[in-house]
Amino acid sequence: MDIAERVKERRNQLGLTQYQLADLVGVAQTSIQKLERGDTKNPRNIEALARGLQCTPEYLRFGISDNINSNVAPGPTLKAAVPLISWVQAGAWSEISEIKAYDAERYLCPVKCSHLTFALKVQGVSMEPKFFDGDLIFVDPEAECIHGSYVVARLDDNNEATFKQLIIESGHKFLKAANPNWPEQLIPINGNCTLVGKVVFAGKSF
């Protein structure tokens, strides 16, 4: 499910027409129409859209929310300061004693997360257009990784971690690139991969 489907689903759950939602957000009805049609991938008024749909911006962008059924959409609450680490360090994060997290630059995570959570900066274009090079992702090793989750994983034959979407179909697991033009779309997981953690929030780094 992408942002277009989540917006339409929430609008229907609330019994709103496109015109009514547009009024709540302060945009034209055609803006909602384009968003639900998939023409708009990254709406600039995501905060107002989330308020109108009584959910969080994280839910609309990534399906991440712990209060989707709430009648009130709270603003971001800074939950924890987590270390920004390298992709090589992320690959060894299960051996956390080897990582000197206290030396790292720290970022405040806007969502609830475990004390093991860390931050990474996205590298490359394999996850565009959902995530761009330089974006900041917060990874929680204690969050449950399910079908459709965005995850950081370590391939056993590679010291570095990789960032992909977890696909589970008919008992088989794959790591999927978001970029439709990426040459290796699906990487099978056949006991050769460790899921380091689930991406619980993403945003721009400044």
ZIMO-V798304 format. One record per backbone hydrogen bond with DSSP energy under -1.0 kcal/mol. CO is the residue of the C=O (numbers start at 0). NH is the residue of the N-H. E is the energy in kcal/mol with one decimal. If there is no record, write none. Layout:
co=(CO & CO)
nh=(NH & NH)
e=(E & E)
This chain:
co=(1 & 2 & 3 & 4 & 5 & 6 & 7 & 8 & 9 & 10 & 16 & 17 & 18 & 19 & 20 & 21 & 21 & 27 & 27 & 28 & 29 & 30 & 31 & 32 & 33 & 33 & 44 & 45 & 46 & 47 & 48 & 49 & 50 & 55 & 56 & 57 & 57 & 58 & 66 & 79 & 81 & 82 & 85 & 86 & 86 & 89 & 91 & 94 & 95 & 98 & 99 & 100 & 104 & 106 & 108 & 109 & 113 & 117 & 118 & 119 & 121 & 124 & 125 & 126 & 126 & 131 & 134 & 135 & 136 & 137 & 138 & 139 & 139 & 145 & 148 & 149 & 150 & 151 & 151 & 152 & 153 & 154 & 161 & 163 & 164 & 165 & 166 & 168 & 171 & 172 & 173 & 174 & 175 & 178 & 184 & 186 & 191 & 193 & 196 & 197 & 200 & 202)
nh=(5 & 6 & 7 & 8 & 9 & 10 & 11 & 12 & 13 & 15 & 20 & 21 & 22 & 23 & 24 & 25 & 26 & 30 & 31 & 32 & 33 & 34 & 35 & 36 & 38 & 39 & 48 & 49 & 50 & 51 & 52 & 54 & 53 & 59 & 60 & 61 & 63 & 62 & 69 & 108 & 106 & 118 & 89 & 90 & 160 & 92 & 94 & 97 & 98 & 100 & 102 & 103 & 83 & 81 & 78 & 76 & 116 & 138 & 84 & 136 & 133 & 127 & 178 & 129 & 130 & 134 & 121 & 202 & 119 & 199 & 117 & 142 & 197 & 148 & 165 & 198 & 163 & 195 & 196 & 161 & 193 & 157 & 152 & 150 & 175 & 147 & 173 & 171 & 168 & 188 & 166 & 186 & 164 & 181 & 176 & 174 & 155 & 153 & 151 & 139 & 137 & 135)
e=(-2.4 & -2.5 & -2.0 & -2.6 & -2.6 & -2.5 & -2.3 & -2.3 & -1.9 & -2.6 & -2.4 & -2.3 & -2.0 & -1.9 & -2.3 & -2.3 & -2.2 & -1.3 & -1.0 & -2.3 & -2.5 & -1.9 & -2.7 & -1.5 & -2.1 & -1.1 & -2.3 & -2.4 & -2.1 & -2.4 & -1.7 & -2.4 & -1.0 & -1.8 & -2.6 & -2.8 & -1.5 & -1.9 & -1.8 & -3.4 & -2.6 & -3.1 & -2.3 & -1.6 & -1.4 & -1.5 & -1.6 & -2.3 & -1.5 & -1.7 & -1.6 & -1.4 & -3.5 & -3.2 & -3.2 & -1.1 & -1.5 & -3.3 & -2.4 & -2.8 & -2.8 & -1.4 & -2.6 & -1.0 & -2.1 & -2.6 & -3.2 & -2.5 & -2.4 & -2.5 & -2.2 & -1.2 & -2.1 & -2.4 & -3.5 & -3.3 & -2.2 & -1.9 & -1.6 & -2.9 & -2.7 & -2.3 & -2.7 & -3.0 & -3.0 & -3.3 & -2.6 & -2.3 & -2.5 & -2.7 & -2.7 & -2.5 & -2.6 & -2.0 & -2.0 & -2.2 & -2.8 & -3.0 & -2.5 & -3.0 & -3.0 & -3.6)
